[in-house]
Amino acid sequence: MTNTQDYDVVVYGATSFVGQILARYTVEQFSNGELKFALAGRSISKLAALKVELDAPDLDVLIADASDEDALNAMCSRTKVVVSTVGPYALYGEPLVKVCAETGTHYCDLTGEPQWIKRMLEAYEDLARQSGARIVHCCGFDSMPSDLGVHFMQEHALKQFGQVSTDVKMRVAVLQASRPLLAMPTRARL
Ligand SMILES: NC(=O)c1ccc[n+]([C@@H]2O[C@H](COP(=O)([O-])OP(=O)(O)OC[C@H]3O[C@@H](n4cnc5c(N)ncnc54)[C@H](OP(=O)(O)O)[C@@H]3O)[C@@H](O)[C@H]2O)c1
């Protein structure tokens, strides 16, 4: 991978429920120039409205429909990493994984759809290994708290007892959702 891309990260699906939360976080944390980023999605009008909500008029936006490989290619050519919240992934996700694997663009998503992940591995793992793309599924709430929880707990177990636990149980006591910035017409939201 070269270092000539315009962006470190593109948030693809920035107008989705989770995409808006991620877009707001990215703007709040990284507008200091530490990270070069852009928002992307299929709807220029929704992305424009999101920029207003984020009070980020100069933020770059890229347009790409999830089924348009040429547009996805153009997006991937401009960034090192794509974070995709465009789902359901089994319906919309494959072309982007394919393009990322082909172009050596790193990728992560929120999917919790194991059959689709298996299909992506079978179809694109070899290609991604050749191009150097890191394709990282399962970065959503389904996965990260438990993955990181086990990781940190096992680190602690090793330090404290000299060995890892063979059995780990997880319990979630409290959950809280954020509010989206844009009206979400398709589903009721908190
Ligand atoms: N594993 C987990 O813990 C976890 C947690 C949360 C969400 N998720 C998954 O993550 C995904 C995002 O969740 P969400 O609640 O943010 O979804 P959402 O609000 O329903 O948004 C879906 C997004 O996909 C976009 N989209 C649909 N068809 C497209 C196309 N042809 N081209 C480009 N974009 C298209 C929509 O664009 P528009 O805005 O233009 O309509 C929208 O931004 C879902 O698949 C969800 O199941 C997983």
The ligand as a Gaussian input file, in Angstrom:
#p B3LYP/6-31G(d) Opt

LIG

0 1
 N      -22.904000      -6.529000      15.560000
 C      -23.338000      -5.488000      16.242000
 O      -23.146000      -5.347000      17.435000
 C      -24.090000      -4.428000      15.507000
 C      -24.510000      -3.301000      16.191000
 C      -25.193000      -2.326000      15.480000
 C      -25.446000      -2.494000      14.130000
 N      -25.018000      -3.609000      13.511000
 C      -25.218000      -3.791000      12.065000
 O      -24.538000      -2.737000      11.441000
 C      -25.259000      -2.276000      10.309000
 C      -25.561000      -0.803000      10.493000
 O      -26.507000      -0.655000      11.537000
 P      -27.398000       0.643000      11.615000
 O      -28.394000       0.435000      12.697000
 O      -26.513000       1.831000      11.657000
 O      -28.142000       0.533000      10.196000
 P      -29.192000       1.505000       9.510000
 O      -29.452000       2.705000      10.366000
 O      -30.338000       0.672000       9.072000
 O      -28.399000       2.040000       8.226000
 C      -28.100000       1.230000       7.141000
 C      -27.223000       2.077000       6.212000
 O      -26.992000       1.344000       5.015000
 C      -27.063000       2.281000       3.973000
 N      -27.365000       1.612000       2.733000
 C      -28.385000       0.762000       2.449000
 N      -28.330000       0.371000       1.157000
 C      -27.250000       0.988000       0.616000
 C      -26.670000       0.997000      -0.680000
 N      -27.196000       0.289000      -1.692000
 N      -25.557000       1.742000      -0.861000
 C      -25.012000       2.459000       0.139000
 N      -25.524000       2.509000       1.384000
 C      -26.645000       1.781000       1.611000
 C      -28.160000       3.257000       4.346000
 O      -27.973000       4.451000       3.617000
 P      -28.965000       5.717000       3.748000
 O      -28.618000       6.383000       5.058000
 O      -28.621000       6.552000       2.563000
 O      -30.368000       5.177000       3.752000
 C      -27.883000       3.416000       5.828000
 O      -26.955000       4.457000       6.038000
 C      -26.513000      -3.167000      10.231000
 O      -26.259000      -4.215000       9.336000
 C      -26.674000      -3.687000      11.643000
 O      -27.320000      -4.949000      11.683000
 C      -24.344000      -4.581000      14.164000

